[in-house]
């Protein structure tokens, strides 16, 4: 509970950024596809149309796994 209080504001900002990306990509509520950031927001990417592509949930999950493995290998 303390974690949620300490990090709740950031979680709200993260959700707002994801929702903005979905809107920028033209995705509607209920669409199973996801907005993928070519350069992640956490690495300085933006929600501009140039940085967003529409992909399946599976494709986006695979990209995240690869990114985590790459980060783990660099540490």
N, CA, C and O atoms as a GROMACS GRO file, in nm:
protein
  300
    1UNK      N    1   0.082  -0.119   0.000
    1UNK     CA    2   0.000   0.000   0.000
    1UNK      C    3   0.087   0.126   0.000
    1UNK      O    4   0.056   0.222  -0.070
    2UNK      N    5   0.195   0.125   0.076
    2UNK     CA    6   0.284   0.240   0.078
    2UNK      C    7   0.346   0.260  -0.060
    2UNK      O    8   0.363   0.374  -0.104
    3UNK      N    9   0.379   0.148  -0.130
    3UNK     CA   10   0.435   0.159  -0.264
    3UNK      C   11   0.337   0.229  -0.357
    3UNK      O   12   0.376   0.316  -0.434
    4UNK      N   13   0.209   0.191  -0.349
    4UNK     CA   14   0.109   0.252  -0.436
    4UNK      C   15   0.096   0.401  -0.410
    4UNK      O   16   0.081   0.480  -0.503
    5UNK      N   17   0.102   0.441  -0.284
    5UNK     CA   18   0.095   0.584  -0.252
    5UNK      C   19   0.216   0.657  -0.307
    5UNK      O   20   0.204   0.767  -0.362
    6UNK      N   21   0.332   0.597  -0.292
    6UNK     CA   22   0.455   0.661  -0.337
    6UNK      C   23   0.466   0.666  -0.489
    6UNK      O   24   0.523   0.760  -0.544
    7UNK      N   25   0.412   0.565  -0.558
    7UNK     CA   26   0.428   0.555  -0.702
    7UNK      C   27   0.298   0.574  -0.780
    7UNK      O   28   0.298   0.564  -0.903
    8UNK      N   29   0.190   0.600  -0.713
    8UNK     CA   30   0.060   0.613  -0.779
    8UNK      C   31   0.056   0.723  -0.883
    8UNK      O   32  -0.003   0.705  -0.989
    9UNK      N   33   0.119   0.836  -0.854
    9UNK     CA   34   0.119   0.947  -0.948
    9UNK      C   35   0.193   0.909  -1.076
    9UNK      O   36   0.148   0.943  -1.185
   10UNK      N   37   0.304   0.839  -1.064
   10UNK     CA   38   0.380   0.797  -1.182
   10UNK      C   39   0.301   0.696  -1.263
   10UNK      O   40   0.303   0.700  -1.386
   11UNK      N   41   0.232   0.606  -1.196
   11UNK     CA   42   0.151   0.507  -1.267
   11UNK      C   43   0.042   0.576  -1.348
   11UNK      O   44   0.012   0.535  -1.460
   12UNK      N   45  -0.017   0.679  -1.291
   12UNK     CA   46  -0.119   0.756  -1.363
   12UNK      C   47  -0.062   0.825  -1.484
   12UNK      O   48  -0.126   0.830  -1.589
   13UNK      N   49   0.058   0.880  -1.470
   13UNK     CA   50   0.124   0.946  -1.583
   13UNK      C   51   0.158   0.845  -1.692
   13UNK      O   52   0.144   0.874  -1.811
   14UNK      N   53   0.204   0.726  -1.652
   14UNK     CA   54   0.238   0.623  -1.748
   14UNK      C   55   0.114   0.580  -1.826
   14UNK      O   56   0.118   0.563  -1.948
   15UNK      N   57   0.003   0.562  -1.755
   15UNK     CA   58  -0.122   0.522  -1.821
   15UNK      C   59  -0.168   0.630  -1.917
   15UNK      O   60  -0.213   0.600  -2.028
   16UNK      N   61  -0.157   0.755  -1.877
   16UNK     CA   62  -0.197   0.866  -1.964
   16UNK      C   63  -0.111   0.868  -2.090
   16UNK      O   64  -0.162   0.894  -2.200
   17UNK      N   65   0.019   0.841  -2.076
   17UNK     CA   66   0.108   0.839  -2.192
   17UNK      C   67   0.072   0.725  -2.286
   17UNK      O   68   0.072   0.743  -2.408
   18UNK      N   69   0.039   0.607  -2.231
   18UNK     CA   70  -0.002   0.494  -2.316
   18UNK      C   71  -0.132   0.526  -2.389
   18UNK      O   72  -0.146   0.496  -2.508
   19UNK      N   73  -0.228   0.585  -2.318
   19UNK     CA   74  -0.355   0.620  -2.382
   19UNK      C   75  -0.336   0.722  -2.492
   19UNK      O   76  -0.400   0.714  -2.597
   20UNK      N   77  -0.248   0.820  -2.469
   20UNK     CA   78  -0.220   0.920  -2.571
   20UNK      C   79  -0.160   0.854  -2.695
   20UNK      O   80  -0.195   0.888  -2.808
   21UNK      N   81  -0.069   0.760  -2.673
   21UNK     CA   82  -0.007   0.689  -2.786
   21UNK      C   83  -0.112   0.612  -2.866
   21UNK      O   84  -0.108   0.611  -2.989
   22UNK      N   85  -0.205   0.549  -2.797
   22UNK     CA   86  -0.312   0.476  -2.867
   22UNK      C   87  -0.396   0.571  -2.951
   22UNK      O   88  -0.430   0.540  -3.065
   23UNK      N   89  -0.428   0.687  -2.896
   23UNK     CA   90  -0.507   0.786  -2.972
   23UNK      C   91  -0.428   0.835  -3.094
   23UNK      O   92  -0.483   0.845  -3.203
   24UNK      N   93  -0.300   0.864  -3.074
   24UNK     CA   94  -0.215   0.912  -3.184
   24UNK      C   95  -0.209   0.808  -3.297
   24UNK      O   96  -0.204   0.844  -3.414
   25UNK      N   97  -0.209   0.680  -3.260
   25UNK     CA   98  -0.200   0.573  -3.359
   25UNK      C   99  -0.335   0.543  -3.423
   25UNK      O  100  -0.343   0.464  -3.517
   26UNK      N  101  -0.442   0.604  -3.373
   26UNK     CA  102  -0.575   0.582  -3.430
   26UNK      C  103  -0.645   0.458  -3.378
   26UNK      O  104  -0.741   0.411  -3.438
   27UNK      N  105  -0.598   0.404  -3.266
   27UNK     CA  106  -0.661   0.285  -3.209
   27UNK      C  107  -0.781   0.324  -3.125
   27UNK      O  108  -0.776   0.421  -3.049
   28UNK      N  109  -0.886   0.248  -3.138
   28UNK     CA  110  -1.009   0.273  -3.063
   28UNK      C  111  -1.018   0.178  -2.944
   28UNK      O  112  -0.949   0.076  -2.939
   29UNK      N  113  -1.102   0.213  -2.849
   29UNK     CA  114  -1.125   0.128  -2.733
   29UNK      C  115  -1.173  -0.009  -2.780
   29UNK      O  116  -1.264  -0.018  -2.863
   30UNK      N  117  -1.113  -0.114  -2.726
   30UNK     CA  118  -1.151  -0.250  -2.764
   30UNK      C  119  -1.067  -0.309  -2.875
   30UNK      O  120  -1.074  -0.430  -2.899
   31UNK      N  121  -0.987  -0.228  -2.943
   31UNK     CA  122  -0.899  -0.278  -3.049
   31UNK      C  123  -0.790  -0.362  -2.982
   31UNK      O  124  -0.722  -0.312  -2.892
   32UNK      N  125  -0.770  -0.487  -3.025
   32UNK     CA  126  -0.672  -0.573  -2.958
   32UNK      C  127  -0.527  -0.537  -2.989
   32UNK      O  128  -0.435  -0.585  -2.922
   33UNK      N  129  -0.505  -0.454  -3.091
   33UNK     CA  130  -0.368  -0.416  -3.125
   33UNK      C  131  -0.314  -0.314  -3.025
   33UNK      O  132  -0.390  -0.255  -2.948
   34UNK      N  133  -0.184  -0.293  -3.028
   34UNK     CA  134  -0.121  -0.200  -2.936
   34UNK      C  135  -0.038  -0.097  -3.010
   34UNK      O  136   0.006  -0.120  -3.123
   35UNK      N  137  -0.017   0.016  -2.946
   35UNK     CA  138   0.071   0.119  -2.998
   35UNK      C  139   0.211   0.088  -2.946
   35UNK      O  140   0.234   0.086  -2.825
   36UNK      N  141   0.303   0.065  -3.038
   36UNK     CA  142   0.440   0.033  -3.001
   36UNK      C  143   0.528   0.154  -3.027
   36UNK      O  144   0.524   0.212  -3.136
   37UNK      N  145   0.605   0.193  -2.929
   37UNK     CA  146   0.699   0.303  -2.946
   37UNK      C  147   0.829   0.247  -3.002
   37UNK      O  148   0.890   0.159  -2.942
   38UNK      N  149   0.870   0.297  -3.118
   38UNK     CA  150   0.996   0.252  -3.177
   38UNK      C  151   1.110   0.281  -3.080
   38UNK      O  152   1.194   0.195  -3.056
   39UNK      N  153   1.113   0.402  -3.025
   39UNK     CA  154   1.205   0.437  -2.918
   39UNK      C  155   1.119   0.454  -2.794
   39UNK      O  156   1.038   0.547  -2.787
   40UNK      N  157   1.134   0.365  -2.695
   40UNK     CA  158   1.047   0.368  -2.577
   40UNK      C  159   1.048   0.503  -2.504
   40UNK      O  160   1.147   0.575  -2.505
   41UNK      N  161   0.935   0.535  -2.442
   41UNK     CA  162   0.925   0.658  -2.364
   41UNK      C  163   1.031   0.660  -2.255
   41UNK      O  164   1.086   0.765  -2.222
   42UNK      N  165   1.059   0.543  -2.198
   42UNK     CA  166   1.157   0.534  -2.089
   42UNK      C  167   1.299   0.565  -2.136
   42UNK      O  168   1.388   0.590  -2.054
   43UNK      N  169   1.321   0.562  -2.268
   43UNK     CA  170   1.453   0.592  -2.324
   43UNK      C  171   1.454   0.726  -2.397
   43UNK      O  172   1.542   0.753  -2.479
   44UNK      N  173   1.354   0.809  -2.367
   44UNK     CA  174   1.350   0.941  -2.427
   44UNK      C  175   1.267   0.952  -2.553
   44UNK      O  176   1.269   1.056  -2.619
   45UNK      N  177   1.194   0.848  -2.588
   45UNK     CA  178   1.107   0.852  -2.705
   45UNK      C  179   0.986   0.939  -2.680
   45UNK      O  180   0.963   0.984  -2.567
   46UNK      N  181   0.910   0.964  -2.785
   46UNK     CA  182   0.793   1.050  -2.773
   46UNK      C  183   0.668   0.978  -2.823
   46UNK      O  184   0.674   0.864  -2.869
   47UNK      N  185   0.554   1.047  -2.811
   47UNK     CA  186   0.428   0.993  -2.862
   47UNK      C  187   0.399   1.046  -3.003
   47UNK      O  188   0.284   1.039  -3.048
   48UNK      N  189   0.499   1.097  -3.072
   48UNK     CA  190   0.477   1.149  -3.207
   48UNK      C  191   0.444   1.034  -3.302
   48UNK      O  192   0.483   0.920  -3.277
   49UNK      N  193   0.375   1.064  -3.408
   49UNK     CA  194   0.337   0.960  -3.504
   49UNK      C  195   0.459   0.891  -3.565
   49UNK      O  196   0.452   0.774  -3.603
   50UNK      N  197   0.570   0.963  -3.574
   50UNK     CA  198   0.693   0.905  -3.629
   50UNK      C  199   0.748   0.795  -3.539
   50UNK      O  200   0.818   0.705  -3.587
   51UNK      N  201   0.718   0.802  -3.411
   51UNK     CA  202   0.774   0.707  -3.314
   51UNK      C  203   0.677   0.595  -3.277
   51UNK      O  204   0.712   0.509  -3.197
   52UNK      N  205   0.558   0.595  -3.333
   52UNK     CA  206   0.456   0.496  -3.295
   52UNK      C  207   0.419   0.410  -3.416
   52UNK      O  208   0.402   0.460  -3.528
   53UNK      N  209   0.407   0.281  -3.391
   53UNK     CA  210   0.355   0.190  -3.494
   53UNK      C  211   0.252   0.100  -3.428
   53UNK      O  212   0.259   0.074  -3.308
   54UNK      N  213   0.157   0.052  -3.505
   54UNK     CA  214   0.051  -0.036  -3.454
   54UNK      C  215   0.096  -0.180  -3.477
   54UNK      O  216   0.126  -0.220  -3.590
   55UNK      N  217   0.098  -0.258  -3.369
   55UNK     CA  218   0.141  -0.398  -3.377
   55UNK      C  219   0.046  -0.484  -3.294
   55UNK      O  220  -0.033  -0.434  -3.214
   56UNK      N  221   0.056  -0.616  -3.316
   56UNK     CA  222  -0.023  -0.708  -3.234
   56UNK      C  223   0.035  -0.713  -3.094
   56UNK      O  224   0.151  -0.676  -3.073
   57UNK      N  225  -0.044  -0.758  -3.000
   57UNK     CA  226   0.002  -0.771  -2.862
   57UNK      C  227   0.121  -0.866  -2.853
   57UNK      O  228   0.215  -0.842  -2.776
   58UNK      N  229   0.118  -0.974  -2.932
   58UNK     CA  230   0.226  -1.072  -2.930
   58UNK      C  231   0.358  -1.010  -2.979
   58UNK      O  232   0.463  -1.032  -2.920
   59UNK      N  233   0.350  -0.931  -3.086
   59UNK     CA  234   0.469  -0.865  -3.140
   59UNK      C  235   0.529  -0.770  -3.038
   59UNK      O  236   0.650  -0.765  -3.020
   60UNK      N  237   0.443  -0.694  -2.971
   60UNK     CA  238   0.490  -0.598  -2.872
   60UNK      C  239   0.552  -0.670  -2.752
   60UNK      O  240   0.652  -0.624  -2.698
   61UNK      N  241   0.495  -0.782  -2.712
   61UNK     CA  242   0.549  -0.859  -2.600
   61UNK      C  243   0.685  -0.917  -2.635
   61UNK      O  244   0.776  -0.918  -2.552
   62UNK      N  245   0.701  -0.965  -2.759
   62UNK     CA  246   0.830  -1.020  -2.803
   62UNK      C  247   0.937  -0.911  -2.802
   62UNK      O  248   1.051  -0.937  -2.764
   63UNK      N  249   0.901  -0.792  -2.845
   63UNK     CA  250   0.996  -0.681  -2.846
   63UNK      C  251   1.041  -0.649  -2.703
   63UNK      O  252   1.159  -0.623  -2.680
   64UNK      N  253   0.948  -0.649  -2.610
   64UNK     CA  254   0.980  -0.619  -2.471
   64UNK      C  255   1.076  -0.724  -2.413
   64UNK      O  256   1.168  -0.690  -2.340
   65UNK      N  257   1.053  -0.851  -2.445
   65UNK     CA  258   1.141  -0.959  -2.396
   65UNK      C  259   1.282  -0.938  -2.451
   65UNK      O  260   1.380  -0.951  -2.377
   66UNK      N  261   1.293  -0.906  -2.580
   66UNK     CA  262   1.424  -0.883  -2.641
   66UNK      C  263   1.494  -0.764  -2.576
   66UNK      O  264   1.615  -0.768  -2.550
   67UNK      N  265   1.419  -0.658  -2.548
   67UNK     CA  266   1.476  -0.539  -2.488
   67UNK      C  267   1.529  -0.569  -2.347
   67UNK      O  268   1.636  -0.523  -2.309
   68UNK      N  269   1.451  -0.647  -2.271
   68UNK     CA  270   1.493  -0.682  -2.135
   68UNK      C  271   1.618  -0.770  -2.138
   68UNK      O  272   1.707  -0.754  -2.055
   69UNK      N  273   1.624  -0.863  -2.233
   69UNK     CA  274   1.743  -0.950  -2.244
   69UNK      C  275   1.866  -0.867  -2.281
   69UNK      O  276   1.974  -0.890  -2.228
   70UNK      N  277   1.848  -0.772  -2.370
   70UNK     CA  278   1.960  -0.687  -2.411
   70UNK      C  279   2.010  -0.603  -2.295
   70UNK      O  280   2.131  -0.588  -2.276
   71UNK      N  281   1.917  -0.550  -2.217
   71UNK     CA  282   1.955  -0.470  -2.100
   71UNK      C  283   2.028  -0.557  -1.998
   71UNK      O  284   2.128  -0.514  -1.940
   72UNK      N  285   1.979  -0.677  -1.978
   72UNK     CA  286   2.039  -0.768  -1.881
   72UNK      C  287   2.181  -0.806  -1.925
   72UNK      O  288   2.270  -0.820  -1.841
   73UNK      N  289   2.201  -0.822  -2.054
   73UNK     CA  290   2.332  -0.856  -2.107
   73UNK      C  291   2.432  -0.742  -2.097
   73UNK      O  292   2.553  -0.766  -2.094
   74UNK      N  293   2.383  -0.618  -2.091
   74UNK     CA  294   2.471  -0.501  -2.083
   74UNK      C  295   2.512  -0.470  -1.940
   74UNK      O  296   2.602  -0.389  -1.919
   75UNK      N  297   2.449  -0.531  -1.843
   75UNK     CA  298   2.481  -0.501  -1.701
   75UNK      C  299   2.587  -0.592  -1.648
   75UNK      O  300   2.626  -0.580  -1.531
   0.00000   0.00000   0.00000
